[in-house]
């Protein structure tokens, strides 16, 4: 038979002190002596007392839980951002609840409702690629005090702080590197342009070409998803159209990996004939047979910064002030053998 959990009334009766004294001692109230605190806590442990976290949350207005919504957790990028958020918030006593939208706005909506019903103290989001109408997010801002922080994938909504990298700069850096290596007919795998991050990477690619007096060819811009199969299909389309580039800048490491596989299958030498550079710096890029160049998004740092923005938001709200923050991190280019011809 399970031992029944004690209540503060049981502890009060055993120690012959008031219920209020027990409650204050358990919550480290400054008016209670250290000796009384120690005695109450020792007795509580002996009597198998478990604090009612829900009641505590209702009283304090804090659950010490935050929600994180990502498209998927099985990529190094999103799992690393989650790690950064957790490492930043854990010392402050927060726990994280992780949800996956699977790139479906309806699932995203359900997760938001679940987190709000759980009375989380804040929500961190990277929106799905099907999130076009943002009414469900705006409603949260209009009807609750729950802070929302976007990271990586964001929408421009007043009142929401964001933590991103400079995707435009990342696209520019990757393309300029290829130009500096002597490549001139550079193709771009753009990703889903419903998402701002991919639009900015595309714009960075275009501007780098323009700044180096190279023409922007629409046939060299291929819309792909972020998967190996879509990278394979993109190379097939290019070669079928005989629109053969001498370099590929992909907005996704996974699509870039697919491109590498298809080029190898066609016995096309990398980087001598076609250079490859990806985006995100997934761990596999440096351990490939031919290590792949990539733009790093510093995901752990992004997570930590998102956590810091949340903590600052909590402090500001306590003083009746909340300031919308826009943090933009610098991307880092890792040059490896797949794009280094010289």
C-alpha positions in Angstrom: 0.0 0.0 0.0 1.3 3.5 -0.9 2.2 5.8 1.9 -0.2 8.7 2.0 1.2 12.1 1.4 1.0 14.4 4.3 -0.5 17.9 4.2 0.6 21.1 5.8 -2.2 20.6 8.3 -0.6 17.3 9.4 2.8 18.9 9.8 1.2 21.8 11.8 -0.5 19.3 14.1 2.6 17.3 14.7 4.8 20.3 15.5 2.1 22.2 17.3 2.5 25.3 15.2 0.1 27.2 13.0 -0.6 26.3 9.4 0.6 29.7 8.4 4.0 29.1 10.1 4.4 25.8 8.2 3.6 27.4 4.9 5.9 30.3 5.4 8.8 28.0 6.6 8.4 25.8 3.5 8.5 28.9 1.3 11.6 30.4 3.1 9.7 33.4 4.4 12.2 35.9 5.9 10.2 36.3 9.1 10.6 32.6 10.0 13.8 31.7 11.9 16.2 29.3 10.2 15.8 26.8 13.0 12.0 26.6 12.4 12.5 26.3 8.7 14.9 23.4 9.1 12.6 21.7 11.6 9.5 22.1 9.3 11.4 20.9 6.2 12.9 17.9 8.1 9.4 17.0 9.4 7.9 17.5 5.9 10.4 15.1 4.4 9.8 12.5 7.1 6.0 12.7 6.6 6.3 12.4 2.8 5.0 15.9 2.2 4.8 16.9 -1.5 4.2 20.6 -2.2 1.2 21.3 -4.4 2.8 23.0 -7.4 -0.5 24.0 -9.0 -1.6 25.8 -5.8 1.8 27.4 -5.5 1.5 28.6 -9.2 -2.0 30.0 -8.7 -0.7 31.9 -5.7 2.4 33.3 -7.3 1.1 33.7 -10.8 4.0 31.6 -12.1 4.2 28.0 -13.1 7.9 28.1 -13.9 7.1 26.2 -17.2 7.7 27.5 -20.7 6.6 26.1 -24.0 8.8 25.6 -27.1 7.2 25.0 -30.5 9.4 23.8 -33.4 8.6 22.2 -36.7 10.7 19.1 -35.8 13.2 18.2 -33.1 15.1 15.6 -35.2 17.6 18.2 -36.6 20.7 19.4 -34.9 19.6 23.0 -35.4 16.3 22.9 -33.5 17.5 20.5 -30.8 20.5 22.8 -30.2 18.2 25.9 -29.9 16.1 24.0 -27.4 19.3 23.1 -25.5 20.3 26.8 -25.4 16.9 27.9 -24.1 17.0 25.2 -21.4 20.5 25.9 -20.3 19.7 29.6 -20.0 16.4 29.2 -18.1 17.2 26.2 -15.9 19.2 28.2 -13.4 16.2 30.4 -13.0 14.0 27.4 -12.1 12.2 27.0 -15.4 11.2 23.8 -17.1 10.5 23.4 -20.8 7.6 21.7 -22.6 8.6 20.8 -26.2 6.0 20.6 -29.0 6.4 19.7 -32.7 4.2 21.4 -35.3 5.3 19.0 -38.1 5.0 22.0 -40.4 1.3 22.1 -39.9 -0.4 25.3 -38.8 -3.4 23.5 -37.4 -1.1 21.4 -35.1 0.7 24.6 -34.2 -2.6 26.1 -33.1 -3.5 23.1 -31.0 -0.1 23.2 -29.2 -0.5 26.9 -28.5 -3.9 26.3 -26.9 -2.5 23.3 -24.9 0.4 25.5 -23.6 -2.0 28.3 -22.7 -4.2 25.9 -20.8 -1.2 24.7 -18.9 -0.6 28.3 -17.9 3.0 28.4 -19.1 4.9 31.6 -18.3 6.1 32.1 -21.9 6.2 30.5 -25.4 9.1 30.2 -27.7 8.2 29.6 -31.4 9.7 28.8 -34.7 6.7 29.0 -37.0 5.7 26.3 -39.5 6.0 26.8 -43.2 2.2 26.7 -43.5 1.8 29.5 -41.1 0.6 32.3 -43.4 -2.4 33.7 -41.4 -1.1 34.7 -37.9 -4.5 35.5 -36.4 -4.1 32.7 -33.8 -0.9 34.2 -32.6 -2.3 37.8 -32.5 -5.2 36.5 -30.5 -2.8 35.4 -27.7 -1.3 38.9 -27.6 -4.7 40.5 -27.5 -6.2 38.2 -24.8 -3.3 37.1 -22.5 -0.2 38.4 -20.9 1.8 35.4 -22.0 5.0 36.6 -23.7 5.9 35.0 -27.1 9.4 35.0 -28.5 10.1 34.0 -32.1 13.4 32.4 -33.0 14.8 31.6 -36.5 11.5 31.5 -38.4 9.4 34.5 -37.5 6.5 36.7 -38.5 6.5 40.4 -38.2 4.0 40.9 -35.4 4.1 44.0 -33.1 4.7 43.0 -29.5 6.7 39.9 -30.2 10.5 39.8 -29.6 12.6 37.9 -32.1 16.0 36.2 -32.1 17.4 35.4 -35.6 20.6 35.3 -37.5 21.3 37.7 -40.4 20.0 35.3 -43.1 20.6 37.9 -45.9 24.3 38.2 -44.8 24.6 34.4 -44.7 23.3 34.1 -48.2 25.6 36.8 -49.4 28.7 35.3 -47.7 28.1 31.9 -49.1 27.7 33.2 -52.7 30.6 35.6 -52.4 32.8 32.8 -51.2 31.9 30.8 -54.4 32.6 33.8 -56.6 36.0 34.3 -54.9 36.9 30.7 -55.6 36.4 31.3 -59.3 32.8 30.0 -59.9 30.6 32.1 -62.1 27.4 30.1 -63.0 26.1 29.7 -59.4 22.7 27.9 -58.8 20.6 28.5 -55.7 18.3 26.0 -54.0 16.0 28.5 -52.3 13.8 26.6 -49.8 10.2 27.4 -49.2 9.8 31.2 -49.9 6.7 31.4 -47.7 9.3 31.6 -44.9 11.2 34.9 -44.5 14.5 33.1 -43.7 14.7 31.6 -47.2 13.6 34.8 -48.9 16.5 36.6 -47.2 19.0 34.0 -48.1 17.8 34.2 -51.7 18.2 38.0 -51.7 21.7 37.7 -50.3 22.6 35.4 -53.1 21.2 37.8 -55.7 22.9 40.8 -54.3 26.3 39.0 -54.2 26.0 38.2 -57.9 25.0 41.8 -58.7 27.9 43.3 -56.7 30.3 41.1 -58.6 28.9 42.0 -62.0 27.3 38.5 -62.5 23.8 38.1 -63.9 20.9 36.7 -61.9 19.4 33.9 -63.9 16.0 32.8 -62.9 16.6 29.3 -64.3 19.4 29.0 -61.7 17.0 29.5 -58.8 15.3 26.2 -57.8 12.7 26.0 -55.1 13.3 23.0 -52.9 12.3 21.7 -49.5 14.8 20.9 -46.8 15.3 17.2 -47.6 17.9 15.0 -49.2 15.4 13.7 -51.8 14.5 17.3 -52.9 18.2 18.1 -53.3 18.5 15.0 -55.5 15.4 16.0 -57.6 16.8 19.6 -58.0 20.0 18.3 -59.5 18.0 16.1 -61.9 15.9 19.0 -63.0 19.0 21.1 -63.7 20.8 18.5 -65.7 17.6 17.4 -67.6 17.2 21.1 -68.7 20.9 21.1 -69.5 21.2 24.2 -67.3 24.4 23.0 -65.7 25.9 25.3 -63.0 29.5 25.2 -61.8 28.4 25.8 -58.2 25.4 25.3 -56.0 24.5 27.3 -52.9 21.7 25.5 -51.0 19.6 27.1 -48.2 19.5 23.7 -46.6 22.3 21.3 -45.7 20.0 18.3 -46.3 19.2 19.5 -49.9 22.9 20.1 -50.4 23.7 16.6 -49.2 21.1 15.3 -51.8 22.9 17.3 -54.5 26.2 15.8 -53.5 24.8 12.3 -53.7 23.3 12.9 -57.2 26.4 14.6 -58.5 28.6 11.7 -57.3 26.2 9.2 -58.9 26.6 11.1 -62.2 30.4 11.0 -61.7 30.7 14.8 -61.5 33.7 15.9 -59.5 33.2 18.1 -56.5 34.5 20.8 -56.3 36.5 20.7 -59.5 33.4 20.7 -61.7 30.6 21.7 -59.3 31.1 23.3 -55.9 28.5 22.8 -53.1 27.8 24.9 -50.0 24.9 24.5 -47.6 23.3 26.3 -44.7 22.9 25.4 -41.0 26.2 23.6 -40.5 24.6 20.3 -39.4 27.1 18.0 -37.8 27.2 15.6 -40.7 28.7 18.3 -43.0 32.1 18.0 -41.5 32.1 14.2 -41.4 31.2 13.5 -45.0 33.6 11.7 -47.3 34.1 15.1 -48.8 33.5 17.6 -46.0 30.8 20.2 -47.0 31.0 24.0 -46.6 28.1 25.5 -44.7 26.8 28.7 -43.0 26.5 28.2 -39.3 23.4 29.6 -37.5 24.9 29.4 -34.0 21.8 27.6 -32.7 22.9 27.2 -29.0 23.7 30.9 -28.9 20.3 31.6 -30.5 18.6 29.6 -27.8 20.5 31.3 -25.0 19.7 34.7 -26.4 16.0 33.8 -26.6 16.1 32.7 -23.0 17.8 36.0 -22.0 15.1 38.0 -23.9 12.4 36.1 -22.0 14.1 36.7 -18.6 14.4 40.4 -19.4 10.8 40.5 -20.4 9.7 38.9 -17.1 11.7 41.5 -15.2 10.3 44.4 -17.2 6.7 43.2 -16.9 7.2 43.2 -13.1 7.9 47.0 -13.4 5.0 47.5 -15.7 7.2 47.9 -18.8 7.7 45.5 -21.7 10.1 46.3 -24.5 10.0 44.5 -27.8 13.5 43.2 -28.7 14.9 42.3 -32.1 18.2 40.3 -31.7 20.1 39.5 -34.9 23.1 37.2 -34.6 26.0 37.1 -37.1 26.2 34.0 -39.2 29.5 32.1 -39.5 30.9 30.6 -42.7 32.7 27.3 -42.5 34.7 26.6 -45.6 35.5 23.0 -46.4 36.6 20.9 -49.3 33.2 20.9 -51.2 33.7 24.5 -52.3 37.4 25.1 -52.1 38.8 24.9 -55.6 41.8 27.1 -55.3 
